[in-house]
C-alpha cells in the first residue's frame, strides 16, 4: 500500500480492482463522493491515488511539453505506477481497470501509452494526450486494450480538438475504443459516464472483456 492513496471497497472477496485518478485541484475523497457513491460494485476494490498539492502537473494538458512538464509528468507516472503495482500486489491475479477524470484521465492515458504494465481496461472521463501533436510522446499503447474516452464541446479544460486527437491516436494504436462526446455537458462526470464505468467493472468481475455497451 502506497502513502497517500485512499483504499476503499472489498478488502476480501474482491474480483476486480479499479484505480481511479482525480483531476486538478481535486482529491481522492472527491472522487469517492462524486463518482464512486453513484456506483454499486461490492466485489471491486478501489485505489484512489493522491497528487501532492492536488495537481499531477502544473501545465494545462494542451500546452506544449516543456522540460518542467516532462519532469512533473514523469514523477506523476511513477507515482501512479507504484499505486497500480501496490494494487496488483494486494489483489494478485485480478483484472484491473485504470480510470480517471480530467487531469487524472490525461495522466491515465499517458500511463497507457507509456509502455508500463497495462491495465485490463482504461476509462478516461474528459481526457486527452498531454502536450501537442508535434511533441514527442510515447506511443506504446498495447493493441486491443479496451478504452472508454469521453469529452464535451462545453468543457473549459479539454477542447474538442484535443479529445479528437486522442481518439485518432487510440485508433491508430488499435485500441478497442468507444468514445462519447456529450454536447453541452459541463466539467463533470455525467450519469451516462458513471453507468459505463459500472458496466466495465461488472464485465471484469464476471471475467469478461469489457463490451462498453451501456447506453449514452
Secondary structure as GFF3:
##gff-version 3
##sequence-region A 1 216
A	DSSP	beta_strand	6	9	.	.	.	ID=ss1
A	DSSP	beta_strand	16	21	.	.	.	ID=ss2
A	DSSP	alpha_helix	28	34	.	.	.	ID=ss3
A	DSSP	three_ten_helix	36	38	.	.	.	ID=ss4
A	DSSP	beta_strand	44	48	.	.	.	ID=ss5
A	DSSP	three_ten_helix	52	54	.	.	.	ID=ss6
A	DSSP	alpha_helix	67	90	.	.	.	ID=ss7
A	DSSP	beta_strand	95	101	.	.	.	ID=ss8
A	DSSP	alpha_helix	103	113	.	.	.	ID=ss9
A	DSSP	beta_strand	121	125	.	.	.	ID=ss10
A	DSSP	beta_strand	146	151	.	.	.	ID=ss11
A	DSSP	alpha_helix	160	172	.	.	.	ID=ss12
A	DSSP	beta_strand	176	181	.	.	.	ID=ss13
A	DSSP	alpha_helix	191	205	.	.	.	ID=ss14
###
